[in-house]
Amino acid sequence: MQIDVAKRLQHTEEYYFSKKLREIDELNKQGARVINLGIGSPDLPPHPEVIETLNTNAQLPNVHGYQNYKGAPALRQAVADWYQRYYNATFNPNTEILPLIGSKEGIVHICMTYLQEGDQALIPNPGYPAYAAAVRLSGAEAITYNLTQEKNWLIDLNELKKQDLSKVKLMWINYPHMPTGASAPDAFYQELIQFAKEHNILICHDNPYSFILTDTPRSIMSIPGAKDVAIELNSLSKSSNMAGWRIGVLVGAEERINQVLRFKSNMDSGMFLPVQLAAAKALQLDASWYADLNKIYAERRQQVYEIMDLLDCSYQKDQVGLFVWARIPEKYKDGYALSDAVLDKSRVFITPGGIFGDKGDQYIRISLCATVEVLKESIQRIKDNF
């Protein structure tokens, strides 16, 4: 008997990293001992006080039931205080903040809340593949806008204005940008907010990298007028080393929060309360936490630069975030070819830029989520075998 998958899945492929990890697992079973420099999964633990908060609260007898769909008040207040302290953006913790089971689920929630067949959504190329997948799952059409190194990976709004935007309901943006590490200045956000008002488009800003190797965390929500046209996803995965904990948040105007909650409340029953209380503790840490974290990433980034130099790749040193993005030498057809060659010869996996869209074809990306020792071993393998 054959049961066909739903139409919404017929053009949605398995996530690239899911397939690649299986391939790497097979190589490891054969004794290859592949070093994976592809995925941005923090290898460092959360702050000890965060883990202590989880342990202490998990032992209480009255914390194991279903939780409020809108999240624990303590977590919502911690998010509000965090946004005020680091982003200078003000939110009412009771009405303008919605905790999520990871911000990736928020991408799907937002698309399912606002999009349907006949609608269009703008997504970046290169950009996080989850945007396109979520738009397709909603039944809407994903329209890419191209980002280029020549424009510092910022959106060319003048070019966008030349297109027919009449069916576009929302636009996904992501700064600091993944995969390129580009930052967006306040002036860009101001122009984007005006663009959204003119074209009646909801701006959806995915902002998980703003604390990693940046001088000043930025949020579009700190710009006057942003709440009228924008919502923002944020996450503790990268900034607090809590990727596996699955803690994200959506911030925006009360109307938007309530609209997304209508969908989300039909999908889950809230996070485990001790996890929420631990997340609140993570958000209450002072700036020294981020400073110490970034010292580690800065040291690792120097090692990654050396790998890129060995591969004869070119890169910008003003990029931020959890990765290094680099242009490949012309002798390779694309990033896939270089990635496969390094994996085959040196047993080191590097992400090909093409998985983020065809505007990333001539690039590769290396994660900073590996120790200096592992990166040095990668360097030696490439020197010896590539």
N, C-alpha and C positions, 0 to 999 in steps of 0.2 A: 504493500500500500504506500502511495506517495501523497504526502500533504505538502502543498506548495506554501512557501513563506508568503507573508502579506506583501502587497504591492510596495509598501513603504520601505521594505528591506531589500527589494530586488536590485537596487542600485547602491546599496550600502554594504561595502566590503568589510571584512574583518580588519581591525586596526593594525597598521603596519607593524608596530612593535610587538603585538601579540604573536604575529606570524614569525617575526625575526627571532624572538626569544625562544620559540620552539626549535628553530634551526640551530641557534647557539647551544641550546640544551643537548641536541643530538651530537654536536661537535664535542661538547664536554664529556658526554658518555663515551666517546671514542678516545678520551684522554687529552683533548686539545687545550683545556684550561684557558678559555677565551676571556680576555679582559673586556668588559662592557663599558664603554665610555659614551653610550648613546642616550640613556634615559635620565631625566632630571629628577631622580628620586633621592632626596637627601639621605646621606649615609650617617649623619650625625644625630645624636639623640636630642630630645627636647631638654629644656632646663630642668634640673633635678627637682625644683619646687613644683613644676608642672606634674611630673610623675608622682611626687608625694601627694599632691592634691587628688589625683586620680585614685591612688591606693587607699588613702584615708576615707574618701567618700564612698568608694566601692564596697567597703566593709560595713557600711551602715545598712540597717534592715529595711529602710523605707525609700530606697532610691531606685528600685528595680522595675518599677511599673512603666506604663506608657507615659510619654511626656507630651507637654503642650505642643501643638503644631507650630506655634510661633516661637518656640525656644524658651529656655529658662530666662527669667528676668535678669539674673546676675550676668548671664552671657550677653544679653542685649545691651545692658548698661556698660559692660566692659568694651563692647564694640563701639558704642557711642563715644566713650571717653577716649579710646584709641584713635578714632577718626578726628576728634577735636585736637588731641595732643600732637599727632604726627602730620595730619593733613590739613588742619585748620578748617575742617568741614563739620557742620553741626547737624545732628540728627536726633529726633525724638526716639528714645529707645523703645517706647511702647508702640509706636505706629510706623516708624520708618526704617526698621531693621528686621531682617528675616534670616536667622541662622539656617544653614544648609548642610546636608550630609556630603560635604565636599562641594567646591564651586563647579566642578564638572557637571554635576546633576543640575545645577542652576542653569547651565547653558541649554539643556534640554527643556527644563521647566519654562524658561522664558520663551523659547521657540514654540512650544506647545500651547502656551498661554495666548500668544499674539498672532501666530501664523497659521494659515490654512491654504488649501489649494487655490491658486489664482494670485496669491501674494508673492512678493519678492523680498529677499533680504540681501544686504550687501555684506560680503565677507572678504578678508584680506588675502592677497596672494603675493608673497608667501604668508602663511598663517597657520594657526593651530587647526589640525584636521577636524576636531570635534565641532567646530562651527558649521562646516558644510554638512557633516553627518546629521547634526541636530535639525538644521533647516530642512534637509531632505525628509527626515522622519516626520516632520510636521506637515508634509505635503506641499510646502512652498518651494519656490525656485531660488537657488543660491546664485547670486550675481557677484562675480569677483571684481574687486578693484585692485589694480596692480601697484605694488610698492617697488621702488628701485633704490639702489645704493646712491645713485646720482642725486636723489632728493632726500637723502638721509633716512630712507624708509618711512617717510611721512606721507600721508594721503594727499594726493593732488586734487584738492577740492574743485579747482577750476575745470579740470578734466571731467570730474564727476558731474558737474553742473550741465555739461553738454549732453549728457545721457537723458533718456526718458526715465524719470524716477517716479512716475505716477503710481506704479504698483508696489513701490518699496515701502514697507512698513517699519523695518528696523535695520540697524547697521551695527555689525560687530567691529569693535576696535580693541586694540590690546597694546598698551604702552606702560612700562617698558615692553618693547615688542619681542614676542617669541615667534620665530627663532633668531631674529637678527640682533637683538640687544639694543635697539635704537630707543632713545628717549624722546618724549614729546614736551616741548616748552608750553608754558601757560598761554602764550599768544596763539599757538595752534589750537588749543582747546577752545579758546574764545571764538576763533573762526568756525570751528566745528559746531559749536552750540548755535551760532547764527545760521549756519547751513541747515542744521536740523529744524530750526524754527521755520525757515523759508520753505522747506520741502515736507514738513510734517512727518519727520522720521524720528523714531525712538533710537537714541544712541545707547548701545549696550557695551559698557567698558569692562573688559576682563583684566583685572589688575593684581595678579598674584606675585609679581616680581619687583615691586616698588622699593623693597628694603634691601635687595641683594646688590651689593657693590654700587649703590647710588649714594650721592652726597645728601640729597634731600628727597624723601618719599613724596610722590605727587599723586594727586587724584583729580579727575575731572570734576568731581563733586565739590571741590573747593572754589570753583569758578562761578561767579554770579550768573544766575539763570540756568545752571546745570540741572537742577531738580525739575525744571519744566520739561526738559527734553531728554534726560539721561537717567540711566540706572547703572549701578556698578557692582560687579562681583569681586570679592576678595577672598583670601584663603590663608590659612595657617600652615599649609603644606610646606611652603618654601621658607617663609620668614621665621617660622617657629620649629622647623624640623618635625612636623607632625603630619606628613603625607598620608601615612597609613591610618591615621586617626579619623580622616575624612571630616574635616571641619572647614566649612566655608560660610560666606555670608553674602546676602544681597542687601544693598542700601539704596534708598530712593524715596520719592514722595509716597505718602500714605496710600494714595490711590493705586500706584503701581504695585506696592507690596501686597495689598489686598487682592489685586488681580492675579498675581503669581501664586498667592496662597490658595486661591480657588483650585488651581491645578495641583499644587504640591500636597495639599491636605488629602487628596485622593490617592497619593502615591506612597506615603510613609506615615509613621506615627511619631516622628521626632527622635532625636539622638538620646543615647544613654546619658542620664543626668550627670554622673561623675565625669564623663568626657566633656560635657558642657562646662562644668565647674573648672576642670583643668584647663580648658581653652580660655576661660575668663582669666585664670591666673597667668597664662602665657601672654595675654594682651596687656596685662598690668606690669610686665617687666619693664625696667627702665632702659634707656638707650644704650647702655653698656652691653646688653645682650646682643644687639644688632652689630655694634662695633666689633665685639669679639668674634662674632660669626663671620663678619666680612674680612677680618684679618686672615682667617683660615682660607676663605675663598680667594682672596687676593694672592696668597702664596701659591695656591693650586693653579690659578690662572696663568702665572708665569711659566709653570711646567707645560700647560696646554699651548701657550704661545710657542714653546720649543718644539712641540709635536707639529704644530702648523708650519713652522719654519722647515722642519725636516721633510715635510710633504710638499714644500715649495708653494704653500698657500698664502694668500694675502688677506689681511684682516685689519679692522679698525680698532684702535685701542681705547676709544671712547665708548665702546659698547658696554652695557651693564647686564645684570641678571645672572642666571645660573649656567650660562653656556658661553662658548666662543664660536662665533659664526665667521666663516672664512671662504673666500673665493678660491676655487681649485685652479691648478695650472692648465693651460690650453691643451696639453697633450692627452688629457682625459676627456672622453665624450661628455660625461656628466658626473655628478656626485656619487651616483650609484656605482659607477665604474671604479672610482677611487676607493669608495667604501669597501666594495667587494675585494679589491686587490689587497687592501690593508688587512682585511679579515683572513683572506686566503694565505697570504705570505707571513703575516706577523701575529695572527690570532688576536687582533685588537679590533673591536667593533666601533665604528664611527658612524654617526647618522648622516645619510645622504640628504641634502637639502631639498631634493625633489619631492619628498613626502609631504612637504608643506605647500606644494603648488609648483607649477612649471617655472615661475619666476625664481624659484630656489634651485633649479636644476644644476646650475654651475657653482654650487656651494656645498659645504659640509658643515656639520655642527658637532662640537665636542662638549660633553657635560662636565661640570666642575664637581660632580658628586662622586669623587674618587679620591682617596688619600694621596698625599705627595709620593708616598712609597709606591703605590700602584701606578701613578703617572710616570714616575721614574722608570719603573719596569717596562711600561709601554714604550717610553722613549728608547730604551735599550733594545727592545724587540724590533722596533722599526729600524734602528740603526743597523742591527745585525742581519735582518731578514728582508728588508724592503728595498 
